[in-house]
């Protein structure tokens, strides 16, 4: 898919983590099983129990093998059981994996835990789920955390929009990307990365991007939320609109890959590269979207490399 020895970098992966935002009961579970089977058939994903022999391997070793299988340069993991778990797992392959801190922003020691995760554990940013935060983002109690991120210029990836599947969250104080507007405007040195093209809030995300140049869009996932939009959307339209309005420098590729036997969702990469090529993006723009923009945000580029990307 690429003309040089360029290696893709995925900003959006997950190691196993708790999902307290999902309501579980027999009816919801039945709907989710049906949905999962339809998605498996539509996207040609493996059956859930198709890798029992490999399941005994440590999951981080399986991810390293997965990168080799598809020729992927690296993945940034956003979640694990906790920050220590994530840091200890990715430490085995420091040249392949990076990670973000993920803990409650409402905890009294949230800023201190973030500083520990960055300085002691080597994590490179912060991950939040908007619909899991029960207070406004511009609340005074959160200022120490935002100030730390702004001083270090660390990226924050915040999931807005629909969260989960049947039994997930569709209405919340912080479900709309515009709920971060006051903070993004006050702290322009924090790069805010919004995944899944807003997951149902595409127009609101574009408005946020218009007002704040420190907003980046993460392309990750199947983006099936488009089917729940009252107006027609396609992956091509999402890329075209964002390219026209904010440019390729603020688009960052991700898959939302989250476990096995599915592993790295190569299908998402293929579909997104195809769209960018059909839209006639330049090669350096494609390499930016599919790896170098993320590397820049994460501080993985040498100064001369960064200059080459931004000129």
Rosetta silent file (secondary structure, phi, psi, omega in degrees, C-alpha in Angstrom):
SEQUENCE: XXXXXXXXXXXXXXXXXXXXXXXXXXXXXXXXXXXXXXXXXXXXXXXXXXXXXXXXXXXXXXXXXXXXXXXXXXXXXXXXXXXXXXXXXXXXXXXXXXXXXXXXXXXXXXXXXXXXXXXXXXXXXXXXXXXXXXXXXXXXXXXXXXXXXXXXXXXXXXXXXXXXXXXXXXXXXXXXXXXXXXXXXXXXXXXXXXXXXXXXXXXXXXXXXXXXXXXXXXXXXXXXXXXXXXXXXXXXXXXXXXXXXXXXXXXXXXXXXXXXXXXXXXXXXXXXXXXXXXXXXXXXXXXXXXXXXXXXXXXXXXXXXXXXXXX
SCORE:     score description
SCORE:     0.000 S_00000001
   1 L     0.000  -10.839 -176.581    0.000    0.000    0.000 S_00000001
   2 L  -126.797  149.859 -172.557    3.033    2.290    0.316 S_00000001
   3 L   -87.132  -12.727 -177.936    5.717    3.195   -2.207 S_00000001
   4 L  -122.962 -163.093  177.122    8.707    3.228    0.157 S_00000001
   5 L   -88.176   21.363  178.807    9.818    1.347    3.244 S_00000001
   6 L   -53.973  139.059  178.249    7.381    3.448    5.299 S_00000001
   7 L  -117.533  129.613 -179.685    6.005    1.658    8.366 S_00000001
   8 L   -65.642  143.811  169.770    2.519    2.348    9.710 S_00000001
   9 E  -125.371  127.536 -175.728    2.076    3.511   13.307 S_00000001
  10 E  -101.413  118.513 -176.742   -1.321    2.936   14.953 S_00000001
  11 E   -83.310   -5.725 -167.498   -2.215    5.468   17.669 S_00000001
  12 E  -136.454   87.083  172.560   -5.238    3.567   18.967 S_00000001
  13 E  -127.777  167.421 -179.147   -4.966    0.062   20.408 S_00000001
  14 L  -134.858  133.007  162.141   -6.146   -1.558   23.625 S_00000001
  15 L   -89.865  160.083 -174.734   -4.768   -4.136   26.000 S_00000001
  16 L   -53.477  134.489 -178.443   -7.469   -5.867   28.108 S_00000001
  17 L  -150.437  157.929  178.502   -9.203   -3.442   30.453 S_00000001
  18 L   -67.295  148.986  178.229  -12.443   -3.213   32.483 S_00000001
  19 L  -125.980   74.382 -177.546  -15.517   -1.793   30.699 S_00000001
  20 L   -70.323   -8.406 -178.818  -17.791   -0.495   33.470 S_00000001
  21 L   -80.001   -5.470 -178.629  -19.759    1.585   30.961 S_00000001
  22 L   -95.453  125.686  173.036  -21.567   -1.522   29.648 S_00000001
  23 L   -85.571  125.886 -175.668  -24.905   -2.532   31.212 S_00000001
  24 L  -110.813  129.828  168.639  -25.166   -6.331   31.176 S_00000001
  25 L  -158.974  174.180 -172.803  -28.358   -8.380   31.210 S_00000001
  26 H   -62.009  -40.493 -177.904  -29.771  -11.307   29.232 S_00000001
  27 H   -68.592  -48.388  179.385  -31.574   -9.160   26.646 S_00000001
  28 H   -62.400  -42.083 -179.491  -28.624   -6.838   25.993 S_00000001
  29 H   -62.563  -38.140  178.894  -26.187   -9.753   25.878 S_00000001
  30 H   -64.738  -44.857  177.597  -28.337  -11.525   23.304 S_00000001
  31 H   -60.840  -40.065 -178.811  -28.438   -8.434   21.080 S_00000001
  32 H   -69.445  -35.661  176.284  -24.662   -8.037   21.371 S_00000001
  33 H   -63.536  -42.414  177.985  -24.019  -11.653   20.428 S_00000001
  34 H   -64.279  -43.115  179.432  -26.136  -11.217   17.314 S_00000001
  35 H   -62.739  -44.999 -179.071  -24.400   -7.954   16.467 S_00000001
  36 H   -61.220  -39.237 -179.973  -20.942   -9.464   16.960 S_00000001
  37 H   -68.736  -40.308  176.412  -21.750  -12.370   14.653 S_00000001
  38 H   -62.235  -42.204 -179.866  -23.051  -10.033   11.935 S_00000001
  39 H   -66.952  -39.028  178.925  -19.922   -7.919   12.227 S_00000001
  40 H   -60.222  -43.655 -179.565  -17.686  -10.994   12.137 S_00000001
  41 H   -71.362  -39.002 -177.774  -19.257  -12.153    8.898 S_00000001
  42 H   -68.098  -36.318 -174.665  -19.348   -8.690    7.328 S_00000001
  43 H  -104.967    3.882  178.328  -15.695   -7.914    8.095 S_00000001
  44 L    60.518   44.410  176.444  -14.313  -11.457    7.785 S_00000001
  45 L   -85.360  153.928  179.114  -13.125  -11.602   11.392 S_00000001
  46 L   -69.325  158.135  176.575  -12.059  -14.934   12.941 S_00000001
  47 L   -68.173  150.892 -174.423  -14.419  -16.897   15.156 S_00000001
  48 L   -56.011  -33.454 -175.209  -14.014  -16.182   18.891 S_00000001
  49 L  -107.514   29.592 -174.027  -12.569  -19.605   19.740 S_00000001
  50 L   -89.449    1.221 -175.516  -10.359  -20.049   16.691 S_00000001
  51 L  -132.995   38.304 -175.651   -6.993  -19.479   18.423 S_00000001
  52 L   -59.042  -34.807 -178.788   -7.029  -21.655   21.540 S_00000001
  53 L   -65.875  -37.868 -179.034   -3.495  -22.889   20.880 S_00000001
  54 H   -82.278  -15.947 -172.736   -2.084  -19.336   20.765 S_00000001
  55 H   -63.792  -17.389 -179.278   -4.157  -18.074   23.679 S_00000001
  56 H   -80.361  -13.370  178.546   -1.556  -19.343   26.170 S_00000001
  57 L   -73.457  147.175  172.295    1.086  -16.888   24.913 S_00000001
  58 L   -56.352  138.844 -172.630    1.489  -13.585   26.766 S_00000001
  59 H   -63.687  -32.378 -179.222   -0.691  -11.075   24.957 S_00000001
  60 H   -70.027  -30.505  174.719    2.144   -8.588   24.401 S_00000001
  61 H   -67.960  -37.297  177.943    4.150  -11.309   22.626 S_00000001
  62 H   -65.611  -36.667  178.095    1.171  -11.975   20.409 S_00000001
  63 H   -67.776  -37.560  177.051    1.003   -8.278   19.569 S_00000001
  64 H   -62.606  -41.684  176.616    4.686   -8.251   18.630 S_00000001
  65 H   -64.344  -35.300 -179.417    4.060  -11.202   16.299 S_00000001
  66 H   -66.297  -40.258  176.769    1.054   -9.360   14.888 S_00000001
  67 H   -62.069  -42.264  178.280    3.148   -6.328   13.985 S_00000001
  68 H   -64.008  -39.695 -177.672    5.610   -8.590   12.184 S_00000001
  69 H   -59.821  -40.570 -175.661    2.800  -10.367   10.367 S_00000001
  70 H  -105.019    2.446  179.759    1.448   -7.151    8.855 S_00000001
  71 L    67.646   35.735 -178.446    4.650   -5.107    8.685 S_00000001
  72 L   -90.967  136.859 -177.474    3.378   -2.511   11.164 S_00000001
  73 L   -71.498  -38.770 -178.365    5.913   -0.186   12.757 S_00000001
  74 E  -177.538  166.702  177.828    4.215    0.214   16.138 S_00000001
  75 E  -134.921  140.494  171.787    1.051    0.624   18.194 S_00000001
  76 E  -100.567  117.098  179.215    0.157    3.027   20.967 S_00000001
  77 E   -90.103  135.261 -175.318   -1.945    1.272   23.613 S_00000001
  78 L   -98.369  -21.254 -174.723   -4.488    3.405   25.437 S_00000001
  79 L  -144.136  159.194  169.068   -5.670    1.028   28.148 S_00000001
  80 L  -160.470 -162.311  179.030   -4.747   -1.997   30.239 S_00000001
  81 L   -63.269  -38.849  174.758   -5.747   -3.135   33.725 S_00000001
  82 L  -163.985 -178.301 -176.083   -4.022   -0.025   35.087 S_00000001
  83 H   -64.274  -39.230  179.907   -1.064    2.222   34.319 S_00000001
  84 H   -66.065  -40.348  178.968    1.497   -0.105   35.917 S_00000001
  85 H   -62.074  -46.296 -179.200    0.167   -3.079   33.967 S_00000001
  86 H   -62.422  -47.397 -177.620    0.350   -1.219   30.671 S_00000001
  87 H   -62.232  -40.489 -178.420    3.860    0.097   31.328 S_00000001
  88 H   -68.195  -34.480 -179.785    5.191   -3.297   32.376 S_00000001
  89 H   -71.762  -48.026 -176.072    3.795   -5.005   29.281 S_00000001
  90 H   -71.751  -19.001 -179.832    5.038   -2.521   26.678 S_00000001
  91 H   -62.645  -20.903 -179.997    8.468   -2.366   28.341 S_00000001
  92 H   -69.607  -26.781 -179.287    9.236   -5.767   26.799 S_00000001
  93 H  -134.617   68.828 -173.658    9.186   -4.197   23.301 S_00000001
  94 L   -64.860  -19.879  179.060   10.072   -0.515   23.754 S_00000001
  95 L   -89.747   -1.886 -178.043   10.771   -0.048   20.057 S_00000001
  96 L  -115.196  -30.397 -171.408    7.345   -1.386   19.036 S_00000001
  97 E  -127.341  143.888  167.771    4.865   -0.130   21.632 S_00000001
  98 E  -126.869  173.947 -178.543    4.016    3.068   23.460 S_00000001
  99 E  -152.812  158.441  175.472    1.208    3.744   25.922 S_00000001
 100 L  -110.979  149.581  169.762   -1.046    6.356   27.493 S_00000001
 101 E   -69.179  147.548  176.787   -2.059    6.698   31.110 S_00000001
 102 L  -147.714  103.944  177.454   -5.689    5.863   31.778 S_00000001
 103 L  -153.904  166.964 -174.598   -7.188    6.557   35.193 S_00000001
 104 L   -61.953  126.328  177.170  -10.064    8.579   36.605 S_00000001
 105 L   -74.254  -15.766 -178.940   -9.654   12.288   36.008 S_00000001
 106 L   -89.640   -7.865  178.640  -11.971   12.892   38.961 S_00000001
 107 L   -64.474  144.007 -178.538   -9.724   11.131   41.494 S_00000001
 108 L   -57.497  -30.002 -178.285   -8.184   13.530   44.047 S_00000001
 109 L  -104.968   25.872 -174.915   -4.681   12.444   42.976 S_00000001
 110 H   -58.781  -43.928 -179.391   -5.374   12.366   39.214 S_00000001
 111 H   -66.319  -40.796  178.852   -2.662   14.923   38.381 S_00000001
 112 H   -65.242  -40.723  178.388   -0.112   13.198   40.618 S_00000001
 113 H   -66.320  -36.807  177.327   -0.888    9.803   39.094 S_00000001
 114 H   -65.513  -43.347  178.655   -0.512   11.233   35.615 S_00000001
 115 H   -62.799  -39.716  176.803    2.877   12.726   36.478 S_00000001
 116 H   -62.786  -43.238 -178.636    3.958    9.356   37.937 S_00000001
 117 H   -62.569  -35.631 -178.866    2.748    7.549   34.815 S_00000001
 118 H   -79.655  -51.698 -172.122    4.743    9.913   32.604 S_00000001
 119 H   -79.788  -38.265 -177.225    7.909   10.409   34.646 S_00000001
 120 L   -94.106  -34.832 -175.237    8.254    7.031   36.369 S_00000001
 121 L   -99.935  -14.130  176.911    6.492    4.682   33.935 S_00000001
 122 L    80.615   18.198  178.055    7.387    6.361   30.653 S_00000001
 123 L   -76.494  156.396 -164.916    3.833    6.740   29.315 S_00000001
 124 L  -115.945    8.594 -179.903    3.387    9.414   26.652 S_00000001
 125 E   179.764 -164.192 -173.487   -0.108   10.845   27.061 S_00000001
 126 E  -138.612  137.153 -179.372   -3.513   10.475   28.696 S_00000001
 127 E  -116.613  133.502  177.360   -6.644    8.583   27.659 S_00000001
 128 E  -134.639  152.846  165.936  -10.189    9.454   28.727 S_00000001
 129 E  -106.834  112.629 -178.781  -13.717    8.368   27.910 S_00000001
 130 H   -51.723  -49.309 -177.833  -15.825   11.534   27.881 S_00000001
 131 H   -70.426    3.663  174.172  -19.076    9.777   28.845 S_00000001
 132 H  -103.892   -1.820  179.840  -17.323    8.323   31.918 S_00000001
 133 L   -99.407  122.220 -169.342  -16.460   11.752   33.364 S_00000001
 134 L   -94.558    2.913  178.179  -19.266   12.984   35.608 S_00000001
 135 L  -128.017  159.794  177.697  -18.267   16.642   35.933 S_00000001
 136 L   -60.481  145.860 -178.777  -17.611   19.360   33.312 S_00000001
 137 L   -64.958  -24.696  179.941  -14.111   19.283   31.853 S_00000001
 138 L   -93.381   18.836  176.532  -13.553   22.918   32.797 S_00000001
 139 L   -63.380  144.207 -177.256  -14.263   22.268   36.498 S_00000001
 140 H   -59.125  -32.601 -177.433  -11.777   23.964   38.813 S_00000001
 141 H   -65.866  -17.789 -177.686  -10.808   20.629   40.381 S_00000001
 142 H   -95.003   -4.496 -175.537   -9.330   19.447   37.063 S_00000001
 143 H   -59.315  -40.348  179.317   -7.054   22.425   36.498 S_00000001
 144 H   -58.338  -37.387  179.264   -3.906   20.836   38.012 S_00000001
 145 H   -69.604  -44.918  178.964   -4.130   17.977   35.520 S_00000001
 146 H   -63.249  -38.205 -179.873   -4.713   20.239   32.516 S_00000001
 147 H   -64.224  -40.977  178.613   -1.830   22.492   33.604 S_00000001
 148 H   -62.099  -46.197  179.266    0.527   19.521   33.801 S_00000001
 149 H   -62.025  -40.494 -179.349   -0.466   18.343   30.335 S_00000001
 150 H   -66.756  -42.076  179.706   -0.105   21.861   28.930 S_00000001
 151 H   -63.410  -38.338 -178.667    3.350   22.373   30.454 S_00000001
 152 H   -89.349   -7.905 -177.059    4.571   19.046   29.030 S_00000001
 153 L    56.579   42.759 -177.184    2.642   19.439   25.735 S_00000001
 154 L   -89.684  141.507  178.873    1.356   15.897   26.127 S_00000001
 155 E   -74.371  147.398  175.466   -1.437   14.545   23.922 S_00000001
 156 E  -124.007  122.483  177.015   -4.821   13.624   25.377 S_00000001
 157 E  -104.074  118.852 -176.484   -7.045   11.184   23.524 S_00000001
 158 E  -120.911  121.765  174.166  -10.700   11.502   24.532 S_00000001
 159 E   -78.582  120.719  170.369  -13.464    9.234   23.278 S_00000001
 160 L  -114.733  169.105  177.109  -16.632   11.209   22.652 S_00000001
 161 L    86.404 -166.669 -177.710  -19.868   10.004   21.110 S_00000001
 162 L   -53.268  135.448 -176.444  -21.531    6.602   21.279 S_00000001
 163 E  -127.205  121.160 -178.585  -19.732    4.360   23.759 S_00000001
 164 L    84.489 -160.746 -179.422  -19.959    0.578   23.694 S_00000001
 165 L  -121.961 -141.752  175.214  -22.691   -1.397   21.972 S_00000001
 166 L   -57.891  126.528 -174.668  -26.139   -2.463   23.183 S_00000001
 167 L    92.773    0.345  177.514  -26.153   -1.485   26.841 S_00000001
 168 L   -84.883 -157.150 -173.916  -23.566    1.242   26.252 S_00000001
 169 E  -113.380  128.204  178.116  -23.936    5.019   26.610 S_00000001
 170 L  -123.192   -4.786  179.213  -25.799    7.225   24.113 S_00000001
 171 L  -145.570  130.085 -177.233  -26.609   10.256   26.299 S_00000001
 172 L  -170.239  156.725  176.695  -24.327   12.026   28.761 S_00000001
 173 L   -52.775  -41.029 -173.826  -23.052   15.394   29.964 S_00000001
 174 L  -114.658   35.039  179.438  -19.715   14.819   28.200 S_00000001
 175 L   -85.591  -20.717 -176.422  -20.721   12.794   25.149 S_00000001
 176 L   -92.276  131.674  178.240  -20.360   15.742   22.741 S_00000001
 177 H   -54.769  -27.418 -179.868  -16.838   16.764   21.590 S_00000001
 178 H   -66.149  -11.764  178.245  -17.810   20.398   22.183 S_00000001
 179 H   -69.130  -14.290  177.146  -17.747   19.659   25.923 S_00000001
 180 H   -97.352    1.052 -172.744  -13.932   19.987   25.780 S_00000001
 181 H   -56.481  -48.903 -176.782  -14.063   23.340   23.944 S_00000001
 182 H   -60.852  -39.908 -179.539  -13.405   25.605   26.934 S_00000001
 183 H   -70.493  -45.275 -179.206  -10.421   23.523   28.021 S_00000001
 184 H   -61.379  -36.312  179.090   -8.990   23.171   24.499 S_00000001
 185 H   -72.920  -35.307 -178.837   -9.225   26.939   24.007 S_00000001
 186 H   -75.944  -29.620 -176.655   -7.637   27.700   27.391 S_00000001
 187 L  -121.767   76.028 -174.628   -4.759   25.226   26.943 S_00000001
 188 L   -69.437  -12.251  178.752   -3.651   25.478   23.295 S_00000001
 189 L   -87.462   -1.984  174.017   -0.421   23.544   23.931 S_00000001
 190 L   -91.501  118.736  172.391   -2.353   20.360   24.707 S_00000001
 191 L   -77.682  117.652  177.084   -2.979   18.298   21.555 S_00000001
 192 E   -98.503  123.286 -178.308   -6.471   16.816   21.930 S_00000001
 193 E  -108.052  120.800 -177.573   -7.042   13.702   19.812 S_00000001
 194 E  -109.365  116.171 -174.327  -10.694   12.789   19.160 S_00000001
 195 E   -83.579  167.126  172.858  -11.170    9.244   17.818 S_00000001
 196 H    60.070   30.117 -178.702  -13.630    7.681   15.384 S_00000001
 197 H    52.557   28.847  177.810  -14.309   10.999   13.605 S_00000001
 198 H    94.997   -6.859  174.739  -16.450   11.914   16.627 S_00000001
 199 L    46.511   53.975  178.460  -18.462    8.652   16.795 S_00000001
 200 L   107.298   -8.212 -178.715  -21.784   10.241   15.856 S_00000001
 201 L  -124.127   52.223 -175.278  -20.809   13.855   16.441 S_00000001
 202 H   -66.494  -46.244  179.942  -18.997   14.617   13.197 S_00000001
 203 H   -62.442  -43.390  179.755  -20.411   18.126   12.692 S_00000001
 204 H   -63.126  -37.865  178.195  -19.690   19.062   16.296 S_00000001
 205 H   -65.125  -41.287  177.449  -16.144   17.764   15.928 S_00000001
 206 H   -62.882  -39.755  176.541  -15.604   19.876   12.817 S_00000001
 207 H   -61.745  -41.620  178.040  -16.870   22.928   14.709 S_00000001
 208 H   -62.056  -43.300  177.714  -14.428   22.135   17.516 S_00000001
 209 H   -62.310  -37.046  179.250  -11.590   21.842   14.988 S_00000001
 210 H   -62.727  -39.603 -176.032  -12.573   25.202   13.477 S_00000001
 211 H   -84.571  -21.746 -173.101  -12.293   26.917   16.845 S_00000001
 212 L  -136.246  111.655 -179.174   -9.199   25.135   18.166 S_00000001
 213 L   -73.132   -4.009  177.771   -6.126   24.296   16.052 S_00000001
 214 L   -94.248   17.724  176.621   -4.931   21.877   18.759 S_00000001
 215 E   -99.740  128.229  176.520   -7.667   19.351   17.894 S_00000001
 216 E  -115.852  151.664 -179.911   -6.632   16.208   16.003 S_00000001
 217 E  -112.570  125.163  176.936   -8.917   13.552   14.544 S_00000001
 218 E   -95.456  128.239 -171.628   -8.189    9.854   15.040 S_00000001
 219 L   -85.897    7.912 -161.297   -9.616    7.731   12.202 S_00000001
 220 L   -66.725  157.781  173.006   -9.877    4.511   14.192 S_00000001
 221 L    89.643 -178.059  178.162  -12.411    1.727   14.080 S_00000001
 222 L   -77.932  -16.616 -178.478  -14.999    0.527   11.616 S_00000001
 223 L    55.030   36.452  177.450  -16.835    3.870   11.986 S_00000001
 224 H   -69.686   -9.521  174.006  -20.153    2.044   11.791 S_00000001
 225 H   -56.350  -21.770  178.228  -21.667    4.915   13.741 S_00000001
 226 H   -56.564  -30.018 -178.843  -22.202    6.392   10.260 S_00000001
 227 H   -69.655  -20.523 -179.471  -25.168    4.030    9.916 S_00000001
 228 H   -95.886    5.011  176.946  -26.864    5.739   12.863 S_00000001
 229 L   -82.869  141.871  179.669  -26.554    9.184   11.334 S_00000001
 230 L   -73.417  -11.347  176.689  -29.784   10.700    9.925 S_00000001
 231 L  -119.951  155.089 -176.174  -27.847   11.862    6.858 S_00000001
 232 L   -70.172  131.761  174.458  -25.701    9.751    4.548 S_00000001
 233 L  -133.456  150.790  173.886  -22.008    9.496    5.386 S_00000001
 234 L  -135.117  163.282  176.784  -19.207    7.420    3.918 S_00000001
 235 H   -60.945  -37.149  177.881  -15.597    6.869    4.875 S_00000001
 236 H   -61.751  -42.358 -179.824  -14.621    8.790    1.747 S_00000001
 237 H   -66.202  -39.945  179.097  -16.711   11.781    2.827 S_00000001
 238 H   -59.329  -46.387 -179.772  -15.203   11.742    6.336 S_00000001
 239 H   -68.242  -41.805 -177.394  -11.684   11.866    4.936 S_00000001
 240 H   -64.457  -46.318 -179.071  -12.519   14.420    2.257 S_00000001
 241 H   -62.571  -46.991 -177.584  -14.256   16.829    4.631 S_00000001
 242 H   -67.167  -37.857  177.868  -11.564   16.657    7.288 S_00000001
 243 H   -61.882  -45.884 -178.526   -8.793   17.001    4.704 S_00000001
 244 H   -65.768  -36.897 -170.505  -10.442   20.083    3.199 S_00000001
 245 H   -91.935  -34.032 -177.527  -11.220   21.726    6.518 S_00000001
 246 H  -124.461   -9.038  179.238   -8.229   20.957    8.770 S_00000001
 247 L    84.634  163.744 -176.648   -5.614   19.466    6.443 S_00000001
 248 H   -72.638  -18.024 -176.140   -3.822   16.117    6.601 S_00000001
 249 H   -67.410  -19.887 -177.198   -1.492   17.205    9.434 S_00000001
 250 H  -108.562   15.575  173.689   -4.272   16.825   12.012 S_00000001
 251 E  -104.620  132.086 -174.963   -5.465   13.387   10.868 S_00000001
 252 E  -131.964  123.582 -177.306   -4.049   10.415   12.782 S_00000001
 253 L   -73.396  140.308  170.608   -4.577    6.767   11.838 S_00000001
 254 L  -150.695  164.229  177.355   -5.839    4.219   14.339 S_00000001
 255 L  -114.396  -28.031 -169.580   -7.591    0.853   14.278 S_00000001
 256 L    68.501   26.429  175.483   -9.065    0.435   17.787 S_00000001
 257 E   -61.732  137.270 -168.989   -7.608   -3.090   17.701 S_00000001
 258 L  -143.057    4.338  179.231   -8.326   -4.647   21.064 S_00000001
 259 L   168.962  178.756 -178.559   -7.784   -8.364   21.356 S_00000001
 260 L  -115.843  153.093   14.933   -7.419  -11.799   19.865 S_00000001
 261 L   -82.672   -3.633 -178.616   -8.166  -13.780   17.791 S_00000001
 262 L   -63.940  -44.923  177.810   -9.057  -10.670   15.764 S_00000001
 263 L    66.233 -146.572  179.535   -5.716   -8.991   16.496 S_00000001
 264 L   -69.817  127.060 -174.773   -4.611   -6.077   14.334 S_00000001
 265 L   -86.247   82.407 -177.182   -7.545   -5.065   12.142 S_00000001
 266 H   -61.033  -30.272 -179.642   -5.693   -4.905    8.832 S_00000001
 267 H   -58.524  -39.844  179.817   -9.002   -4.453    7.009 S_00000001
 268 H   -64.852  -41.406  177.792   -9.435   -0.983    8.533 S_00000001
 269 H   -61.303  -46.818 -179.888   -5.960    0.020    7.356 S_00000001
 270 H   -58.601  -46.866 -176.920   -6.664   -1.234    3.828 S_00000001
 271 H   -63.896  -40.785 -176.337   -9.980    0.610    3.582 S_00000001
 272 H   -73.257  -40.077  176.497   -8.568    3.895    4.850 S_00000001
 273 H   -63.899  -41.342  178.954   -5.473    3.848    2.642 S_00000001
 274 H   -57.300  -46.122 -179.797   -7.665    3.026   -0.356 S_00000001
 275 H   -60.829  -45.305 -178.345   -9.868    6.057    0.358 S_00000001
 276 H   -64.152  -36.536  178.704   -6.868    8.390    0.719 S_00000001
 277 H   -72.193  -38.060  177.766   -5.386    7.163   -2.547 S_00000001
 278 H   -66.920  -27.269  175.539   -8.686    7.497   -4.386 S_00000001
 279 L   -84.230    0.820  174.260   -8.873   11.080   -3.076 S_00000001
 280 L    66.349   35.940  172.783   -5.392   11.634   -4.549 S_00000001
 281 L   -63.903  148.453  176.987   -3.632   12.587   -1.315 S_00000001
 282 L   -72.008  157.509 -175.401    0.090   13.128   -1.791 S_00000001
 283 H   -59.635  -42.686 -179.923    2.474   10.411   -0.622 S_00000001
 284 H   -67.297  -29.173  175.636    3.913   12.508    2.206 S_00000001
 285 H   -69.717  -41.694  178.388    0.365   13.299    3.373 S_00000001
 286 H   -63.706  -43.329  178.713   -0.521    9.613    3.420 S_00000001
 287 H   -65.814  -31.974  174.827    2.639    8.797    5.372 S_00000001
 288 H   -65.003  -51.301 -177.982    1.737   11.579    7.812 S_00000001
 289 H   -60.432  -42.994 -171.757   -1.785   10.283    8.380 S_00000001
 290 H   -94.575   20.145  173.952   -0.758    6.646    8.695 S_00000001
 291 H   171.359  -49.700 -170.216    2.139    7.076   11.061 S_00000001
 292 H   -73.531  -29.122  174.893    4.246   10.217   11.095 S_00000001
 293 H   -64.722  -41.222  177.476    1.593   12.525   12.552 S_00000001
 294 H   -66.021  -43.338  179.514    1.237   10.117   15.478 S_00000001
 295 H   -59.728  -38.533  178.173    4.994    9.809   15.853 S_00000001
 296 H   -64.544  -45.594  179.388    5.243   13.588   16.033 S_00000001
 297 H   -61.412  -34.720 -175.952    2.549   13.806   18.722 S_00000001
 298 L   -90.739    0.268  179.640    4.268   11.086   20.747 S_00000001
 299 L    71.758   31.885 -177.274    7.746   12.551   20.431 S_00000001
 300 L   -98.098   -4.708 -179.269    9.069    9.605   18.431 S_00000001
 301 L   -97.433  140.392  171.065   10.593   11.594   15.553 S_00000001
 302 L   -69.507  156.235 -177.726   14.103   12.969   15.515 S_00000001
 303 H   -52.451  -42.691 -178.797   14.248   16.761   14.903 S_00000001
 304 H   -68.997  -32.288  176.696   15.347   16.371   11.277 S_00000001
 305 H   -67.808  -42.371 -179.270   12.575   13.828   10.679 S_00000001
 306 H   -62.628  -39.649  178.494    9.996   16.142   12.206 S_00000001
 307 H   -61.987  -40.436 -178.993   11.124   18.985    9.981 S_00000001
 308 H   -63.665  -32.125 -178.172   10.715   16.793    6.925 S_00000001
 309 H   -76.950  -35.087 -170.096    7.130   16.013    7.908 S_00000001
 310 H   -91.221  -18.741 -178.272    6.053   19.584    8.652 S_00000001
 311 L   -68.075    0.000    0.000    7.631   21.463    5.721 S_00000001
